[in-house]
Every structure is written in structure tokens, then in C-alpha cells.
Amino acid sequence: MSLQLRAGRMEAFSDGVIAVIITVMVLELRVPAHDLPDLEGLRRNLPMLMIYALSFVEVGIYWVNHHYLIDDVERVSHGLLWANLSFLFTLSLIPFGTAWVGERGVTPFGVSFYSICCALPAVSWIALSIIVRRQTRLPFCGSPVKQAISAIFYLGAIPVSHYSVSSALMMLGSVAILWFIPPKRTLENKSRQGHGVLNLRLRPSNHARDER
């Protein structure tokens, strides 16, 4: 029996956990009661729908970047397994923060608590990225500047929510917009692949050179 740990198994487990996290969040959406008009019921559920959409985007961004991050890993260490598990644990708190805002409303405490649930995965993600970088000897897949800005915005939204709920939500939304930009290394790889295909197309074949 081989004792070597493979990254594929860890990635498959992570994909399953993230899929469950998204499923749990969507189960928190409730259809309004029949005694409410349709528009009134939609209005009352609008805050929950907005928080759910934000949470879905955040979890989705983590899933996309987790794929980029683990793609560099060839061997899995014991420390990497626990770092990845810690990240998944903190990420699983986002549905709880989402449900809290949905049940109790968009209040200063609710948004502050939701911001904490968003800040914890950001911190654990930085720790996971550092461990992967030390093990693979490769530069960060995601920008360290974006990681730092995300953590600062998430942590900053906690006190800001007690003064302005809308400003705190804008800070959380800006982080999601920031991470829509693909990692720099991914763009560079696509550029190299595009040049490689172009060179293959422009390079004459041996048969063509013989005919000349």
C-alpha cells in the first residue's frame, strides 16, 4: 500500500465540501406565505436573496481559486491537509452568517457577524497559500496584494457595519468584484498557449518544405 498522499483526492474532497456549502445556503431560501402578495413577499425576501447571491459568489470565487492553487501541488503533506481542512471549516461558516442575516435582518450586528464569517476564510486562505508556496517553490497563484486587500476589507467591514450597514456591504461586494479578475499566472499561461498554437500554425511542415 502506497503511503504517498495525492493532491487529487484532497481536491475531490474539497469540491464535495464546497458543493455541500452551496447546497446548504440555497436550502435557507424560503418561499413567502400565501397570505402575502407576490411583490410584498419578494420585497421581504430581497435582503436574504442579496446576501445569498453575495455568499454564492464568494464561495464560487474560493472554489475557482482553490482549483488554481491545488493544481500546483504534486505531493500532499500532513500540514497541507490540515491547512486545507481548516480553510474548509472556516468557509463552511458562511452559510451560518448568511442564514443569520436572513432570519434577523440586515442589522449592524448581523452584517458585522456576517463579515466575521467572511473574514475567517480569507485568513485561512492566506495560510493555505503560504503552505502551498513553501511546498511547491512556486510564486503565489493569486496576488498577495489582492489577498491582503480582501482580508483588510473583510475585517474593516466589522466595525464599519456599526456606523453604516450599506458601506460595510459595499466593502464586502468590492472584494467579490476584485476577485473576478483571473490570477496573473493563469493569464500568462493562456498567453503562452496562444503563442504556441500560433507558432505551430505558422511553422511550415516538413512535407511543405520538401515540395519547395
C-alpha positions, 0 to 999 in steps of 0.5 A: 500500500502506497503511503504517498498522499495525492493532491487529487483526492484532497481536491475531490474532497474539497469540491464535495465540501464546497458543493455541500456549502452551496447546497446548504445556503440555497436550502435557507431560501424560503418561499413567502406565505400565501397570505402575502402578495407576490411583490410584498413577499419578494420585497421581504425576501430581497435582503436574504436573496442579496446576501445569498447571491453575495455568499454564492459568489464568494464561495464560487470565487474560493472554489475557482481559486482553490482549483488554481492553487491545488493544481500546483501541488504534486505531493500532499503533506500532513500540514497541507491537509490540515491547512486545507481542512481548516480553510474548509471549516472556516468557509463552511461558516458562511452559510451560518452568517448568511442564514443569520442575516436572513432570519434577523435582518440586515442589522449592524450586528448581523452584517458585522457577524456576517463579515466575521464569517467572511473574514475567517476564510480569507485568513485561512486562505492566506495560510493555505497559500503560504503552505502551498508556496513553501511546498511547491517553490512556486510564486503565489497563484493569486496576488498577495496584494489582492489577498491582503486587500480582501482580508483588510476589507473583510475585517474593516467591514466589522466595525464599519457595519456599526456606523453604516450597514450599506458601506460595510456591504459595499466593502464586502461586494468590492472584494467579490468584484476584485476577485473576478479578475483571473490570477496573473499566472493563469493569464500568462499561461493562456498567453503562452498557449496562444503563442504556441498554437500560433507558432505551430500554425505558422511553422511550415511542415516538413512535407511543405518544405520538401515540395519547395 
